[in-house]
């Protein structure tokens, strides 16, 4: 096989992801070099690792040099309008490339592909191939169709596909942390969200294949896995003997792979996270005490319009349980949307008061972006002026920044265990890693190497980083 090159080019909304392979079984794909870029959420990056594996298995090679590429694949996001704008802007560059090289194949994968379907080919004439998130096994056949001079499309959404038997090719990896997909799709029909329409119905991957993947990763030197799903708390798989495995059971099984393997997960849903999950986290030291629990709003009226299936009071009860069972040092992060349909100033103040009551460690905060085809677009009015959305968003961000700094300050003077992930971005003389509550720690290098666990005394902090010295 040819040498595998890994793409490192950065885009604001994601990283490019190259994949590679060589000895082709069919003449059409023999020796063809593929260049892959990924945008958006962790699920997309995990999917690109699956795509890479499929292409390698079918004899394709990849390159990190865009000029060498014979096929360019963009794995896309559709969660906000800006995400799709970035892809269309990227396609403008490829238009010039294709003018010089008519044989260049351009493919769009992922959520934007699923949302727009044939419309993508109609609107973007240079696009040759469109494949949704459940069609990646079909990519070799689709590429063959393009080689035969046809446009190719597969946006079929499956109720069974989990890619559970495909071993992902780790891309842009630090060799220490890895993502493991445990389920696909979503059955929570939040009115603002495109995911049920672009990733399909919820289905869970079988437990044995998840454990095999985690065991292999540990054997390869990885020391942390993040279990991924749109709503991990609704994971359910039934064995051939009829045993039902829920998320707490899965979490425990992965924790037992090895006590040196840290386990994280994302994302939880407030209506589904159970005390059983929390007590499982407490039971195992290697299950990281960090929970991403999207709230989206602090207003009951807005939560109902969003179809979030819980109230502010329910959400705060879940927060209370997290802190009671796992302690105040458990990291809690949030998603918030500013300016959802009909949001009033009172609704916005409810969101600010929720932030003040919880005091999150971190958050992902956005102004509402109406997405075509969602229930909100069909039934509600996006009537909050853009300047009001941005002002409210900034107020949320400013408050979160204060809370992030406060939550970091509580660690100053404490000794923490850090999993070393590599060199600090700012200095090759420093290492960085994370504590189990997901806070980044930077410290001067000693004799430790990537993948080691070390103890660090936290001496000071910023709102985003802990700084310290080796014990």
C-alpha positions as CSV (number, residue, x, y, z in Angstrom):
1,X,0.0,0.0,0.0
2,X,1.0,3.6,-0.6
3,X,1.8,5.9,2.4
4,X,-1.2,7.4,4.1
5,X,-1.2,11.2,4.4
6,X,-3.4,13.0,6.9
7,X,-5.0,16.3,6.0
8,X,-4.5,19.1,8.5
9,X,-6.0,22.1,6.7
10,X,-8.3,24.1,9.0
11,X,-11.6,25.6,8.3
12,X,-13.5,27.6,10.9
13,X,-16.3,25.2,11.2
14,X,-14.2,22.0,11.0
15,X,-11.1,20.3,9.7
16,X,-10.3,18.8,6.4
17,X,-10.1,15.1,6.5
18,X,-8.0,13.1,4.1
19,X,-8.3,9.4,3.6
20,X,-6.3,7.0,1.6
21,X,-6.0,3.7,0.0
22,X,-4.4,1.9,-2.9
23,X,-4.7,-1.5,-4.6
24,X,-8.0,-1.1,-6.4
25,X,-10.1,-4.0,-7.4
26,X,-11.8,-2.1,-10.2
27,X,-10.2,-0.3,-13.1
28,X,-12.3,2.8,-12.5
29,X,-11.0,3.6,-9.1
30,X,-7.4,2.2,-9.4
31,X,-5.0,4.8,-8.1
32,X,-7.5,7.6,-7.7
33,X,-6.5,10.1,-5.0
34,X,-9.3,11.4,-2.8
35,X,-9.2,14.6,-0.7
36,X,-11.8,14.9,2.1
37,X,-12.8,17.9,4.2
38,X,-15.1,17.7,7.2
39,X,-17.3,20.4,8.7
40,X,-19.5,20.7,11.7
41,X,-20.1,18.4,14.7
42,X,-18.1,15.5,16.1
43,X,-20.5,13.1,14.4
44,X,-19.4,14.4,11.0
45,X,-15.7,13.9,11.9
46,X,-16.5,10.4,13.1
47,X,-18.4,9.7,9.8
48,X,-15.4,10.9,7.8
49,X,-13.3,8.2,9.5
50,X,-15.9,5.6,8.4
51,X,-15.8,7.1,4.9
52,X,-12.0,6.8,4.9
53,X,-12.2,3.1,5.9
54,X,-14.7,2.3,3.1
55,X,-12.6,4.1,0.5
56,X,-9.4,2.4,1.6
57,X,-11.1,-1.0,1.5
58,X,-12.1,-0.3,-2.1
59,X,-8.6,0.7,-3.3
60,X,-8.8,4.5,-3.3
61,X,-5.9,6.6,-2.1
62,X,-6.0,10.1,-0.6
63,X,-3.8,13.1,-0.5
64,X,-3.4,16.1,1.7
65,X,-2.4,18.1,-1.4
66,X,-5.6,19.5,-3.0
67,X,-3.8,19.9,-6.3
68,X,-3.1,16.2,-6.5
69,X,-6.7,15.2,-5.9
70,X,-8.8,13.5,-8.6
71,X,-11.8,13.4,-6.3
72,X,-12.8,16.0,-3.7
73,X,-15.4,15.1,-1.0
74,X,-16.9,17.6,1.4
75,X,-18.6,16.1,4.5
76,X,-21.1,18.9,5.3
77,X,-23.2,20.3,8.1
78,X,-26.7,21.8,7.8
79,X,-27.4,22.8,11.4
80,X,-27.1,26.6,10.6
81,X,-27.3,28.6,7.5
82,X,-23.8,29.8,7.9
83,X,-22.5,26.2,7.7
84,X,-24.0,25.8,4.2
85,X,-22.7,29.2,3.1
86,X,-19.2,28.0,3.9
87,X,-19.6,25.0,1.6
88,X,-21.0,27.0,-1.3
89,X,-18.0,29.4,-0.8
90,X,-15.7,26.4,-0.9
91,X,-17.3,25.2,-4.1
92,X,-16.4,28.5,-5.8
93,X,-12.8,27.6,-5.5
94,X,-13.4,24.2,-6.9
95,X,-15.2,25.7,-9.9
96,X,-11.9,27.2,-11.0
97,X,-10.1,24.0,-10.4
98,X,-12.6,22.0,-12.4
99,X,-12.4,24.4,-15.3
100,X,-8.7,23.6,-15.6
101,X,-9.3,19.9,-14.9
102,X,-12.7,18.7,-16.2
103,X,-12.0,15.2,-15.0
104,X,-12.0,16.3,-11.3
105,X,-14.9,14.7,-9.3
106,X,-16.7,16.9,-6.7
107,X,-18.8,15.1,-4.1
108,X,-21.0,16.5,-1.3
109,X,-21.6,14.2,1.7
110,X,-23.5,14.5,5.0
111,X,-26.3,16.6,6.2
112,X,-26.3,19.3,3.6
113,X,-26.4,16.6,0.9
114,X,-29.3,14.9,2.7
115,X,-31.2,18.2,3.1
116,X,-30.9,19.5,-0.5
117,X,-30.7,16.2,-2.4
118,X,-30.9,16.6,-6.2
119,X,-31.2,20.4,-5.7
120,X,-27.5,20.5,-4.9
121,X,-26.7,19.1,-8.3
122,X,-29.1,21.5,-10.0
123,X,-27.8,24.6,-8.1
124,X,-24.1,23.7,-8.1
125,X,-23.3,22.5,-11.6
126,X,-19.8,21.3,-10.6
127,X,-21.1,18.8,-8.1
128,X,-21.0,15.2,-9.5
129,X,-22.0,13.2,-6.4
130,X,-24.4,13.6,-3.5
131,X,-24.4,11.1,-0.6
132,X,-26.4,11.3,2.6
133,X,-25.1,10.0,6.0
134,X,-26.5,6.6,5.5
135,X,-25.2,6.0,2.0
136,X,-21.4,5.8,2.7
137,X,-21.2,2.1,1.9
138,X,-22.4,3.0,-1.6
139,X,-19.6,5.5,-2.2
140,X,-17.5,3.2,-4.4
141,X,-20.4,2.5,-6.7
142,X,-21.4,6.2,-6.8
143,X,-17.8,7.1,-7.8
144,X,-17.9,4.5,-10.5
145,X,-21.1,6.1,-11.9
146,X,-19.3,9.4,-12.0
147,X,-16.4,7.8,-13.8
148,X,-18.9,6.5,-16.4
149,X,-20.0,10.1,-17.0
150,X,-23.1,10.2,-14.9
151,X,-24.2,12.3,-11.9
152,X,-24.6,10.1,-8.8
153,X,-26.9,10.5,-5.8
154,X,-27.9,8.3,-2.8
155,X,-29.8,10.1,0.0
156,X,-31.7,7.0,1.3
157,X,-32.2,7.2,5.0
158,X,-31.9,3.8,6.7
159,X,-33.6,2.5,9.9
160,X,-30.8,-0.1,10.4
161,X,-27.5,1.4,9.3
162,X,-25.0,2.0,12.1
163,X,-21.7,1.2,10.3
164,X,-21.0,-1.0,13.4
165,X,-18.9,-3.5,11.4
166,X,-16.6,-0.9,9.9
167,X,-13.4,0.0,11.7
168,X,-12.8,3.7,11.4
169,X,-9.5,5.1,10.2
170,X,-8.4,7.6,12.8
171,X,-7.8,11.0,11.2
172,X,-6.0,14.1,12.5
173,X,-5.6,12.1,15.7
174,X,-3.3,12.8,18.6
175,X,-3.1,9.1,19.2
176,X,-4.6,9.6,22.7
177,X,-8.3,10.4,22.3
178,X,-10.8,8.9,19.9
179,X,-14.5,9.2,19.0
180,X,-16.6,6.1,19.1
181,X,-20.1,6.3,17.5
182,X,-22.7,4.3,19.5
183,X,-25.9,5.3,17.7
184,X,-27.2,7.3,14.7
185,X,-30.2,9.5,14.0
186,X,-32.6,11.2,16.4
187,X,-36.3,10.8,17.3
188,X,-36.5,14.1,19.3
189,X,-38.4,16.3,16.9
190,X,-37.2,19.7,18.2
191,X,-38.9,22.3,16.1
192,X,-35.7,24.2,15.2
193,X,-33.5,21.2,14.3
194,X,-32.8,19.5,10.9
195,X,-31.1,16.4,12.4
196,X,-34.1,14.0,12.2
197,X,-34.5,14.9,8.6
198,X,-30.8,14.7,7.6
199,X,-29.7,11.8,9.8
200,X,-32.9,9.8,10.1
201,X,-34.5,7.9,12.9
202,X,-32.7,6.8,16.0
203,X,-31.0,3.4,16.0
204,X,-28.4,2.0,18.3
205,X,-25.2,0.2,17.5
206,X,-24.6,-3.3,18.9
207,X,-22.7,-3.5,22.2
208,X,-20.1,-6.1,21.1
209,X,-18.8,-4.0,18.2
210,X,-18.5,-1.0,20.4
211,X,-16.5,-2.9,23.0
212,X,-14.2,-4.4,20.3
213,X,-13.5,-0.9,18.9
214,X,-12.7,0.4,22.4
215,X,-10.5,-2.6,23.2
216,X,-8.6,-2.1,19.9
217,X,-8.1,1.6,20.6
218,X,-6.7,0.9,24.1
219,X,-4.3,-1.7,22.6
220,X,-3.2,0.9,20.1
221,X,-2.3,3.3,22.9
222,X,-5.4,5.5,23.0
223,X,-6.4,6.4,26.6
224,X,-9.7,8.2,26.1
225,X,-12.8,7.5,24.1
226,X,-15.8,9.7,23.6
227,X,-19.1,7.8,23.0
228,X,-21.0,9.8,20.4
229,X,-24.7,10.0,19.6
230,X,-27.3,12.7,19.0
231,X,-28.9,11.6,22.3
232,X,-26.8,9.0,24.0
233,X,-29.2,8.6,27.0
234,X,-31.7,6.9,24.7
235,X,-29.3,4.2,23.6
236,X,-31.0,0.8,23.6
237,X,-29.8,-2.4,22.1
238,X,-31.2,-5.9,22.6
239,X,-28.9,-9.0,22.5
240,X,-29.8,-12.2,20.7
241,X,-30.7,-13.7,24.1
242,X,-33.2,-10.8,24.7
243,X,-31.1,-8.8,27.2
244,X,-31.9,-5.1,26.9
245,X,-28.8,-2.9,27.2
246,X,-29.4,0.8,28.1
247,X,-26.9,3.6,28.2
248,X,-25.9,3.1,31.8
249,X,-25.2,-0.6,31.0
250,X,-23.1,0.4,27.9
251,X,-21.2,3.0,29.9
252,X,-20.3,0.4,32.6
253,X,-19.2,-2.1,30.0
254,X,-16.9,0.4,28.3
255,X,-15.5,1.5,31.7
256,X,-14.6,-2.1,32.3
257,X,-12.5,-2.4,29.2
258,X,-9.5,-1.0,31.2
259,X,-9.4,1.3,34.2
260,X,-6.7,3.4,32.3
261,X,-9.2,4.1,29.5
262,X,-11.1,7.3,30.2
263,X,-14.7,7.4,29.0
264,X,-16.6,10.5,27.9
265,X,-19.9,10.8,26.1
266,X,-21.9,13.4,24.2
267,X,-24.7,14.5,23.9
268,X,-27.2,14.0,26.7
269,X,-30.8,15.1,26.6
270,X,-32.4,16.6,29.7
271,X,-35.5,14.5,29.4
272,X,-33.6,11.2,29.2
273,X,-30.5,11.4,31.4
274,X,-31.2,9.1,34.4
275,X,-29.9,8.8,38.0
276,X,-28.8,5.3,36.9
277,X,-26.4,6.9,34.5
278,X,-25.2,9.3,37.2
279,X,-24.6,6.6,39.7
280,X,-22.7,4.6,37.1
281,X,-20.5,7.6,36.5
282,X,-19.9,7.8,40.2
283,X,-19.0,4.1,40.5
284,X,-16.2,4.2,38.0
285,X,-13.2,6.6,38.4
286,X,-12.4,6.3,34.7
287,X,-15.8,7.7,33.6
288,X,-15.2,11.4,33.3
289,X,-17.3,13.6,35.5
290,X,-18.4,15.9,32.7
291,X,-21.9,16.2,31.2
292,X,-23.0,18.3,28.2
293,X,-26.7,19.0,28.9
294,X,-28.2,21.4,26.3
295,X,-30.8,23.6,27.7
296,X,-31.5,25.8,24.6
297,X,-33.6,28.3,26.6
298,X,-34.5,29.1,30.2
299,X,-38.1,30.0,29.3
300,X,-40.8,27.4,29.6
301,X,-42.8,29.1,26.9
302,X,-39.9,28.9,24.5
303,X,-39.0,25.3,25.5
304,X,-42.6,24.3,24.6
305,X,-42.4,26.1,21.3
306,X,-39.1,24.2,20.7
307,X,-40.8,20.9,21.6
308,X,-38.0,20.1,24.0
309,X,-40.2,17.9,26.1
310,X,-39.1,19.3,29.5
311,X,-39.6,22.4,31.6
312,X,-37.1,24.7,33.2
313,X,-38.0,23.1,36.6
314,X,-37.3,19.6,35.2
315,X,-34.0,20.7,33.8
316,X,-33.0,22.3,37.1
317,X,-34.0,19.1,38.9
318,X,-31.6,17.2,36.6
319,X,-28.8,19.7,37.4
320,X,-29.6,19.2,41.1
321,X,-29.2,15.4,40.8
322,X,-25.9,15.8,38.9
323,X,-24.4,17.9,41.6
324,X,-25.8,15.8,44.4
325,X,-24.6,12.5,43.0
326,X,-21.3,13.6,41.3
327,X,-20.4,16.7,43.3
328,X,-19.9,20.3,42.5
329,X,-16.6,19.6,40.6
330,X,-18.5,17.7,37.8
331,X,-18.2,19.8,34.7
332,X,-21.5,20.9,33.1
333,X,-21.8,22.5,29.8
334,X,-24.7,23.9,27.8
335,X,-26.2,24.8,24.4
336,X,-28.3,28.0,24.2
337,X,-30.2,29.6,21.4
338,X,-30.8,33.4,21.5
339,X,-33.7,34.9,19.6
340,X,-35.9,31.9,18.9
341,X,-39.3,32.6,17.3
342,X,-41.4,35.1,19.3
343,X,-38.8,35.3,22.1
344,X,-39.5,38.3,24.3
345,X,-37.2,40.2,26.6
346,X,-38.8,38.3,29.5
347,X,-38.0,35.0,27.8
348,X,-34.4,36.1,27.4
349,X,-34.1,37.1,31.0
350,X,-35.3,33.6,31.9
351,X,-32.4,32.3,30.0
352,X,-29.9,34.6,31.7
353,X,-31.4,33.6,35.1
354,X,-31.0,29.9,34.2
355,X,-27.3,30.5,33.5
356,X,-26.9,32.4,36.7
357,X,-28.6,29.5,38.7
358,X,-26.5,26.7,37.1
359,X,-23.2,28.5,36.5
360,X,-22.0,26.3,33.7
361,X,-18.4,25.5,33.0
362,X,-18.7,26.1,29.3
363,X,-21.3,26.6,26.6
364,X,-22.1,26.6,22.9
365,X,-24.2,29.7,22.2
366,X,-25.8,30.7,19.0
367,X,-28.3,33.1,17.5
368,X,-31.3,31.3,16.1
369,X,-31.0,30.4,12.4
370,X,-34.2,29.3,10.7
371,X,-33.7,26.0,8.8
372,X,-35.9,25.1,5.8
373,X,-38.2,22.2,6.3
374,X,-38.2,22.3,10.1
375,X,-41.5,22.6,12.1
376,X,-40.3,26.0,13.3
377,X,-39.9,27.2,9.7
378,X,-43.3,25.8,8.7
379,X,-45.4,26.8,11.7
380,X,-43.6,29.6,13.6
381,X,-42.5,33.1,12.7
382,X,-38.8,34.1,12.9
383,X,-39.7,37.5,14.1
384,X,-36.9,38.6,16.4
385,X,-34.8,41.2,14.6
386,X,-31.2,40.2,13.9
387,X,-29.7,43.1,16.0
388,X,-31.8,42.0,18.9
389,X,-30.7,38.3,18.5
390,X,-27.1,39.4,18.4
391,X,-27.4,41.6,21.5
392,X,-29.1,38.9,23.5
393,X,-26.5,36.4,22.3
394,X,-23.7,38.7,23.4
395,X,-25.3,39.0,26.9
396,X,-25.4,35.2,27.1
397,X,-21.8,34.9,26.1
398,X,-20.7,37.6,28.5
399,X,-22.4,35.9,31.4
400,X,-21.0,32.5,30.4
401,X,-17.5,33.9,30.3
402,X,-17.9,35.2,33.9
403,X,-19.1,31.7,35.0
404,X,-16.3,29.9,33.1
405,X,-13.7,32.0,34.9
406,X,-15.4,31.4,38.3
407,X,-15.6,27.7,37.7
408,X,-11.9,27.6,36.7
409,X,-10.8,29.6,39.7
410,X,-12.2,26.9,42.0
411,X,-9.4,24.6,40.8
412,X,-6.5,26.9,41.7
413,X,-4.5,25.5,44.5
414,X,-5.7,21.9,43.8
415,X,-3.8,18.9,42.6
416,X,-5.4,17.4,39.5
417,X,-4.8,14.3,37.4
418,X,-4.2,15.2,33.7
419,X,-4.1,12.9,30.6
420,X,-1.3,14.3,28.5
421,X,-2.6,14.9,24.9
422,X,0.4,16.7,23.4
423,X,2.3,20.0,23.1
424,X,0.6,23.2,24.0
425,X,-0.5,25.3,21.0
426,X,1.5,28.3,22.2
427,X,4.7,26.6,23.3
428,X,6.6,23.4,22.5
429,X,8.1,23.6,26.0
430,X,4.7,22.9,27.6
431,X,2.3,20.0,27.5
432,X,-1.5,20.2,27.6
433,X,-4.1,17.7,28.6
434,X,-7.5,17.5,30.3
435,X,-8.8,16.7,33.8
436,X,-11.8,14.4,33.9
437,X,-14.2,17.4,34.2
438,X,-12.9,18.4,30.7
439,X,-10.9,21.4,31.7
440,X,-7.7,22.0,29.7
441,X,-4.5,22.2,31.7
442,X,-1.2,23.6,30.4
443,X,2.1,22.9,32.3
444,X,5.9,22.9,31.6
445,X,7.2,19.6,30.3
446,X,8.9,17.0,32.4
447,X,9.7,13.5,31.4
448,X,6.1,12.5,30.6
449,X,4.9,11.6,27.1
450,X,1.6,11.7,25.2
451,X,-0.8,9.2,26.8
452,X,0.7,9.4,30.3
453,X,-1.3,10.4,33.3
454,X,0.4,13.0,35.5
455,X,-0.5,15.0,38.5
456,X,-0.4,18.8,38.2
457,X,-0.7,21.5,40.9
458,X,-3.0,24.2,39.4
459,X,-1.4,27.6,40.2
460,X,-3.5,30.0,38.2
461,X,-6.1,30.1,35.4
462,X,-7.8,32.1,32.6
463,X,-11.5,31.8,31.8
464,X,-10.6,29.0,29.4
465,X,-7.5,27.2,30.7
466,X,-5.9,26.0,33.9
467,X,-2.2,26.5,34.3
468,X,0.1,24.7,36.7
469,X,3.3,22.7,37.5
470,X,4.0,19.0,37.6
471,X,3.8,17.6,41.2
